[in-house]
Amino acid sequence: MWPFKRKTETRSSGSGYTADVMAARASYIAGASGLGEMTATEQASVSLWEAAFAAATVSGTDMLDRRSMALLARSVALRGEAVFLIRETGLVACGDWDVSTRDGIPRAYRVSLSEAGGAQSDIVLAAEVLHLRIGSDSVAPWTGTPPLRRSSLTGGLLHILEAALSEVYATAPLGSQIVPFPESSEIEKEQIGRAFRGTRGRVILRDSVTVSAAGGPAPAQDWSPNPLSPDMQKTMALQTLEAARDAICMAFGVLPSLANSAATGPAIREGQRHLATWVLQPIAALLAEEATAKLGGLVDIDVIMPLQAFDVGGRARAFSTFVEAIAKAKDAGLTASETDAALKWVTLAENDGKA
């Protein structure tokens, strides 16, 4: 008989707090489609964002140093938003956060600060937090959406294709061949097959078609070797893989020409200008607006000039033409007001609302 009294053992249920935290963290790591979406294509795009923001010129504040700008760009590219706690010593990156809103505008945050010995939580007001978000929806304007989550179908397709191709190259009999061989014992064919064995694949010997009873040699095509390597061209996997990579690059604002091996210098420069002008500079403007409201001074962030994302020759020719036009206007006796009125037609006048 059992000497101890029967007791009810209490165990932690699967829907407890720890399970919820682990499930949320796993969902964050896995991404929108339930898989780890950090492919080489995404990492290359994220690296361009990170390097561009690290090289950006920031005026009006000393808190947005290059390290903080790089962390911010990586968080925005992967999560669609970045939260930094404003301290006297500088900006502190937040690993996780919860937000409380009123009229859709953040009012307070519960932030989690990463430490070497664990995480530290704190509750702060919205004025103490620098919150940058992109891809916001009208349903939840206080949150951001990363580029890959907005194109999750393409990310899932790329992951499936890369996984399928990796399995093919890992398990398929690449380089193996079936070679006809006169009738012999299995031991002899195995020994001869080992002699043909290389670093990849092997030669498999099989008996050729025997001579028919009426006589006559075996068919000539029977003696030709047959490869066992899978024909990937018929599956269109390589073309689909390239299309998925190009689509992911476009989701990050990176022109696919940057990844093309046949791209020349002008194509590379145009890709860099497109990334800096249409993607990174608007995000930098959003960050400058947020920093101006939270840091108490006019903040300006420029990505285009440090990256040289402009046509140097075209700007030089435009400047030469502009100086020549001003000189001709002076020679013609035009007044300053008349010259300014003429410049408004080509959006070169000051405060014309167009330049």
FIMAR-432706 format. One line per 3 residues: number of its first residue (from 1); their letters; for each residue x, y, z of C-alpha. Coordinates in nm, 4 decimals. Each point is the difference from the previous one (the first is absolute). Layout:
BEGIN
NUM) a) X/Y/Z ~ ...
END
This chain:
BEGIN
1) mwp) 0.0000/0.0000/0.0000 ~ 0.1300/0.3431/-0.0916 ~ 0.1317/0.1644/0.3215
4) fkr) -0.0800/0.3559/-0.1030 ~ -0.3338/0.1685/-0.0195 ~ -0.1410/0.0594/-0.3421
7) kte) 0.0551/0.3556/-0.1129 ~ -0.1180/0.1884/-0.3045 ~ 0.2962/0.0993/-0.2130
10) trs) -0.0381/0.3345/-0.1698 ~ 0.1735/0.0467/-0.3304 ~ 0.0338/0.3031/-0.2249
13) sgs) -0.2557/0.0047/-0.2783 ~ 0.0886/0.0503/-0.3625 ~ -0.1808/0.3337/-0.0113
16) gyt) 0.1881/0.1676/0.2822 ~ 0.1940/0.3226/-0.0081 ~ 0.3310/-0.1665/-0.0868
19) adv) -0.1581/-0.1886/-0.2893 ~ -0.1556/0.3204/-0.1324 ~ 0.3321/0.1832/0.0139
22) maa) 0.1830/-0.2852/-0.1743 ~ -0.2697/-0.0206/-0.2689 ~ 0.0176/0.3744/-0.0611
25) ras) 0.3775/-0.0087/-0.0197 ~ -0.0068/-0.2967/-0.2393 ~ -0.2536/0.1815/-0.2178
28) yia) 0.2256/0.3061/-0.0101 ~ 0.3039/-0.2064/-0.0975 ~ -0.1866/-0.2124/-0.2549
31) gas) -0.1620/0.2892/-0.1826 ~ -0.3382/0.0265/-0.1625 ~ 0.0043/-0.3287/-0.1884
34) glg) 0.1194/-0.2174/0.2891 ~ 0.3576/-0.0456/-0.1196 ~ 0.3325/0.1678/0.0458
37) emt) 0.0066/0.2465/-0.2866 ~ 0.3596/0.1194/0.0261 ~ 0.1227/-0.1021/-0.3421
40) ate) 0.3114/0.1350/-0.1690 ~ -0.2159/0.2263/-0.2176 ~ -0.1674/0.1575/0.3009
43) qas) 0.3276/0.0315/0.1886 ~ 0.1595/0.1825/-0.2951 ~ -0.2909/0.2447/-0.0118
46) vsl) 0.0074/0.0533/0.3763 ~ 0.3758/0.0612/-0.0155 ~ -0.0534/0.2742/-0.2587
49) wea) -0.2545/0.1697/0.2259 ~ 0.2272/-0.0355/0.3018 ~ 0.3088/0.1356/-0.1740
52) afa) -0.1904/0.2897/-0.1589 ~ -0.1406/0.1208/0.3326 ~ 0.3374/-0.0425/0.1681
55) aat) 0.1555/0.2246/-0.2661 ~ -0.2808/0.2599/0.0111 ~ 0.0692/0.3579/0.1039
58) vsg) -0.1976/0.1028/0.3109 ~ -0.0191/0.3649/0.1014 ~ -0.1783/0.1532/0.2978
61) tdm) 0.0713/-0.2714/0.2587 ~ 0.2830/-0.2150/0.1320 ~ -0.2191/-0.2880/0.1189
64) ldr) -0.0439/-0.1551/-0.3424 ~ 0.3544/-0.1303/-0.0272 ~ 0.1055/-0.2502/-0.2645
67) rsm) -0.0430/-0.3022/0.2259 ~ -0.3552/0.0990/0.0881 ~ -0.0797/0.0729/-0.3647
70) all) 0.1238/-0.3442/-0.1049 ~ -0.2026/-0.1728/0.2738 ~ -0.3049/0.2037/-0.0944
73) ars) 0.0266/-0.0844/-0.3699 ~ 0.0358/-0.3723/0.0680 ~ -0.2977/-0.0036/0.2350
76) val) -0.2158/0.1903/-0.2491 ~ 0.0983/-0.2315/-0.2858 ~ -0.0754/-0.3171/0.1978
79) rge) -0.2890/0.1093/0.2227 ~ -0.1378/0.3057/-0.1759 ~ 0.0502/0.2171/0.3071
82) avf) 0.2641/0.0945/0.2524 ~ -0.0365/0.1326/0.3555 ~ 0.2815/0.1802/0.1831
85) lir) -0.0220/0.1290/0.3539 ~ 0.1299/0.3563/0.0375 ~ 0.2483/0.0299/0.2862
88) etg) 0.2473/0.2681/0.0992 ~ 0.2873/-0.2227/-0.1088 ~ -0.1556/-0.0694/-0.3405
91) lva) -0.2501/-0.2272/-0.1671 ~ -0.0625/-0.3482/0.1408 ~ -0.1357/-0.2646/-0.2380
94) cgd) -0.3122/-0.1826/0.1182 ~ -0.0358/-0.3696/-0.0732 ~ -0.3767/-0.0278/0.0595
97) wdv) -0.2710/0.2492/0.0824 ~ -0.3698/0.0471/0.0582 ~ -0.1765/0.3223/-0.0850
100) str) -0.3055/0.1751/0.1345 ~ -0.1783/0.2375/-0.2384 ~ -0.2648/0.2671/-0.0015
103) dgi) -0.1600/0.0997/-0.3304 ~ 0.2501/-0.2319/-0.1642 ~ 0.2954/0.2017/0.1326
106) pra) 0.2452/-0.1696/0.2425 ~ -0.0221/0.1381/0.3530 ~ 0.2050/-0.2411/0.2120
109) yrv) 0.2351/-0.2930/-0.0512 ~ 0.1036/-0.3023/0.2013 ~ 0.3458/-0.0691/-0.1364
112) sls) 0.2428/-0.2849/0.0549 ~ 0.3676/0.0942/0.0030 ~ 0.2514/-0.2719/-0.0804
115) eag) 0.2774/-0.0462/0.2554 ~ 0.2915/-0.2412/0.0199 ~ -0.1555/-0.1746/0.2993
118) gaq) -0.3602/0.0126/-0.1194 ~ -0.2711/0.2424/-0.1012 ~ -0.1185/0.3062/0.1897
121) sdi) -0.3529/0.1371/-0.0358 ~ -0.1083/0.3598/0.0405 ~ -0.3149/0.2074/-0.0578
124) vla) 0.0568/0.3355/-0.1684 ~ -0.2015/0.2687/-0.1730 ~ -0.0053/0.0424/-0.3759
127) aev) 0.2132/0.3148/0.0237 ~ 0.2838/-0.2102/0.1426 ~ 0.0003/-0.2434/-0.2933
130) lhl) 0.1245/0.0361/-0.3549 ~ -0.2317/-0.2204/-0.2060 ~ 0.0551/-0.0408/-0.3763
133) rig) -0.2409/-0.2145/-0.2012 ~ -0.0513/-0.0696/-0.3686 ~ -0.2759/-0.1760/-0.1916
136) sds) -0.2618/0.0992/0.2557 ~ -0.3610/-0.0919/-0.0625 ~ -0.3024/0.2177/0.0751
139) vap) -0.1328/-0.2743/0.2275 ~ 0.3109/0.0141/0.2219 ~ 0.1963/0.3168/-0.0812
142) wtg) 0.2090/-0.0379/0.3157 ~ 0.1750/-0.3104/-0.1373 ~ 0.2243/-0.0571/-0.2996
145) tpp) 0.0270/-0.2790/-0.2541 ~ 0.3308/-0.1268/-0.1436 ~ 0.0368/-0.0305/-0.3783
148) lrr) 0.0219/-0.3785/0.0022 ~ -0.3185/-0.0419/0.2024 ~ -0.1792/0.2150/-0.2557
151) ssl) 0.1179/-0.2465/-0.2646 ~ -0.0158/-0.3220/0.2029 ~ -0.1016/-0.2101/-0.3006
154) tgg) 0.3241/0.0811/-0.1776 ~ 0.2025/-0.0697/0.3147 ~ -0.1691/-0.3361/0.0490
157) llh) 0.0547/-0.0909/-0.3651 ~ 0.3686/0.0842/0.0213 ~ 0.0373/-0.2065/0.3172
160) ile) -0.1759/-0.3006/-0.1559 ~ 0.2125/0.0197/-0.3148 ~ 0.3264/0.0299/0.1913
163) aal) -0.0971/-0.2896/0.2267 ~ -0.0976/-0.2147/-0.2984 ~ 0.3218/0.0760/-0.1863
166) sev) 0.2098/-0.0698/0.3100 ~ -0.1685/-0.3392/0.0369 ~ 0.0650/-0.0762/-0.3669
169) yat) 0.3688/0.0812/0.0272 ~ 0.0266/-0.1936/0.3282 ~ -0.1789/-0.3222/-0.0976
172) apl) -0.0243/-0.0171/-0.3800 ~ 0.2482/-0.2282/-0.1826 ~ 0.1799/0.2861/-0.1706
175) gsq) 0.2611/-0.1212/-0.2466 ~ -0.1098/-0.3634/0.0223 ~ -0.0393/-0.2044/-0.3177
178) ivp) -0.1348/-0.3353/-0.1053 ~ 0.2422/-0.1627/-0.2416 ~ -0.0781/-0.3222/-0.1922
181) fpe) 0.2383/-0.2861/0.0647 ~ 0.0197/-0.3568/-0.1304 ~ -0.1589/-0.2684/0.2120
184) sse) 0.2124/-0.0545/0.3086 ~ -0.0434/-0.0774/0.3630 ~ -0.1086/0.2657/0.2449
187) iek) 0.3346/-0.0190/0.1799 ~ 0.1959/0.0800/-0.3148 ~ -0.2289/0.2901/-0.0889
190) eqi) 0.0294/0.1392/0.3520 ~ 0.3794/-0.0130/-0.0125 ~ 0.0131/0.1658/-0.3422
193) gra) -0.2549/0.2618/0.1125 ~ 0.2257/0.0939/0.2947 ~ 0.2854/0.0563/-0.2431
196) frg) -0.2075/0.2690/-0.1768 ~ -0.1029/0.1688/0.3247 ~ 0.0855/0.3722/0.0191
199) trg) -0.0428/0.2804/0.2486 ~ -0.3671/0.0362/-0.0840 ~ -0.2377/-0.2642/-0.1327
202) rvi) 0.0863/-0.3474/-0.1159 ~ -0.0243/-0.2233/-0.3036 ~ -0.2657/-0.2719/0.0267
205) lrd) 0.0515/-0.2987/-0.2293 ~ -0.2945/-0.1983/-0.1277 ~ -0.0305/-0.2948/-0.2352
208) svt) -0.0691/0.0929/-0.3603 ~ -0.2908/-0.1401/-0.1941 ~ 0.0763/-0.3579/-0.0903
211) vsa) 0.0141/-0.1164/-0.3592 ~ -0.3314/-0.1327/-0.1270 ~ -0.0428/-0.3701/-0.0865
214) agg) -0.0005/0.0754/-0.3715 ~ 0.3450/0.1460/0.0305 ~ 0.1306/0.3486/-0.0613
217) pap) 0.1769/0.2595/0.2116 ~ -0.1635/0.2072/0.2734 ~ -0.1424/0.3412/-0.0917
220) aqd) 0.2612/0.2732/-0.0294 ~ -0.1904/0.2398/0.2280 ~ 0.0086/-0.2617/0.2742
223) wsp) 0.3747/0.0540/0.0386 ~ -0.0177/0.3789/0.0591 ~ 0.0287/0.1158/0.3651
226) npl) -0.3063/0.1559/0.1622 ~ 0.0555/0.2760/0.2581 ~ -0.1976/0.0043/0.3255
229) spd) 0.0418/0.3718/0.0726 ~ -0.3406/0.1714/0.0250 ~ -0.0847/0.2468/-0.2759
232) mqk) -0.0793/0.3180/0.1940 ~ -0.0649/0.2010/-0.3161 ~ -0.3336/-0.1729/-0.0555
235) tma) -0.1243/0.0915/0.3482 ~ 0.0603/0.3752/-0.0596 ~ 0.1362/0.0113/0.3560
238) lqt) 0.3019/0.2118/-0.0893 ~ -0.2082/0.2577/-0.1888 ~ -0.2562/0.0112/0.2808
241) lea) 0.2782/0.0385/0.2560 ~ 0.1431/0.2991/-0.1867 ~ -0.3462/0.1561/-0.0314
244) ard) -0.0636/-0.0421/0.3748 ~ 0.3352/0.1572/0.0833 ~ -0.0695/0.2947/-0.2300
247) aic) -0.3420/0.0483/0.1595 ~ 0.1483/0.0047/0.3504 ~ 0.2612/0.2514/-0.1109
250) maf) -0.2749/0.2224/-0.1373 ~ -0.1919/-0.0310/0.3274 ~ 0.3012/0.1553/0.1752
253) gvl) 0.0388/0.2640/-0.2707 ~ 0.3113/-0.1612/-0.1458 ~ -0.0035/-0.0239/-0.3777
256) psl) 0.0705/-0.3554/-0.1218 ~ 0.2708/0.1405/-0.2284 ~ 0.2273/0.0282/0.3046
259) ans) 0.0022/-0.3813/0.0251 ~ 0.0447/-0.0563/-0.3725 ~ 0.3470/-0.1253/-0.0911
262) aat) -0.0209/0.1741/-0.3382 ~ -0.0839/0.3415/0.1476 ~ 0.2324/0.2847/-0.0943
265) gpa) 0.1010/0.3096/0.1921 ~ -0.2897/0.2248/-0.1112 ~ -0.2569/-0.2661/0.0950
268) ire) 0.1585/-0.0414/0.3437 ~ -0.0002/0.3759/0.0589 ~ -0.3631/0.0310/-0.1049
271) gqr) -0.0912/-0.2813/0.2396 ~ 0.1772/0.1792/0.2834 ~ -0.1748/0.3280/-0.0858
274) hla) -0.3380/-0.1699/-0.0085 ~ 0.0565/-0.1598/0.3423 ~ 0.1213/0.3219/0.1593
277) twv) -0.2514/0.2352/-0.1646 ~ -0.3261/-0.1926/0.0058 ~ 0.0431/-0.2247/0.3065
280) lqp) 0.2634/0.1080/0.2512 ~ -0.0329/0.3791/-0.0169 ~ -0.3784/-0.0032/0.0708
283) iaa) 0.0636/-0.2293/0.2981 ~ 0.2734/0.2392/0.1147 ~ -0.2503/0.2862/-0.0299
286) lla) -0.2448/-0.1910/0.2225 ~ 0.2773/-0.0540/0.2537 ~ 0.1017/0.3669/-0.0142
289) eea) -0.3603/0.1051/0.0611 ~ -0.0297/-0.2343/0.2986 ~ 0.3363/0.1129/0.1409
292) tak) -0.0949/0.3662/-0.0414 ~ -0.3182/-0.0551/0.2003 ~ 0.1675/-0.2038/0.2761
295) lgg) 0.3511/0.1479/0.0322 ~ -0.1007/0.3657/0.0090 ~ 0.1976/0.1295/-0.2980
298) lvd) -0.0138/0.0095/-0.3758 ~ 0.1544/-0.3261/-0.1226 ~ 0.0940/-0.0632/-0.3608
301) idv) 0.1203/-0.3336/-0.1407 ~ 0.1540/-0.0257/-0.3457 ~ 0.0650/-0.3345/-0.1666
304) imp) 0.0438/0.1054/-0.3619 ~ 0.3089/0.2211/0.0332 ~ 0.2155/-0.2381/0.2122
307) lqa) -0.0796/-0.2897/-0.2347 ~ 0.0747/0.2147/-0.3078 ~ -0.3395/-0.1142/-0.1298
310) fdv) -0.0224/0.2616/-0.2728 ~ 0.1298/0.0590/-0.3502 ~ 0.3226/0.1967/0.0541
313) ggr) 0.0460/0.0757/-0.3694 ~ -0.3612/0.1059/-0.0406 ~ 0.0173/0.2323/0.3014
316) ara) 0.3177/0.1563/-0.1332 ~ -0.1589/0.0621/-0.3404 ~ -0.3140/0.1379/0.1630
319) fst) 0.2068/0.2369/0.2150 ~ 0.1948/0.1210/-0.3031 ~ -0.3219/0.0623/-0.1913
322) fve) -0.1532/0.1786/0.2984 ~ 0.2997/0.2333/0.0403 ~ -0.0043/0.0726/-0.3723
325) aia) -0.3722/0.0826/0.0143 ~ 0.0529/0.2368/0.2949 ~ 0.2818/0.1763/-0.1864
328) kak) -0.2164/0.0430/-0.3085 ~ -0.2828/0.1359/0.2162 ~ 0.2334/0.2609/0.1467
331) dag) 0.1276/0.0942/-0.3432 ~ -0.3593/0.0401/-0.1187 ~ -0.0671/0.2425/0.2855
334) lta) -0.2594/-0.2095/0.1864 ~ -0.0724/0.0995/0.3561 ~ 0.0145/-0.2398/0.2925
337) set) -0.3808/-0.0325/0.0135 ~ -0.0178/-0.0719/-0.3730 ~ 0.2745/-0.2590/0.0261
340) daa) -0.1755/-0.1660/0.2946 ~ -0.3273/-0.0064/-0.1919 ~ 0.1746/-0.1668/-0.2922
343) lkw) 0.1639/-0.2580/0.2276 ~ -0.3366/-0.0995/0.1418 ~ -0.0921/-0.1424/-0.3382
346) vtl) 0.2816/-0.2564/0.0338 ~ -0.0456/-0.0531/0.3784 ~ 0.3352/0.1502/0.0909
349) aen) -0.1163/0.3017/0.1959 ~ 0.0226/0.0171/0.3764 ~ -0.3159/-0.0997/0.1920
352) dgk) -0.1897/-0.0786/-0.3172 ~ -0.1571/-0.3073/0.1609 ~ 0.1263/-0.2314/-0.2758
355) a) 0.3768/-0.0348/0.0319
END
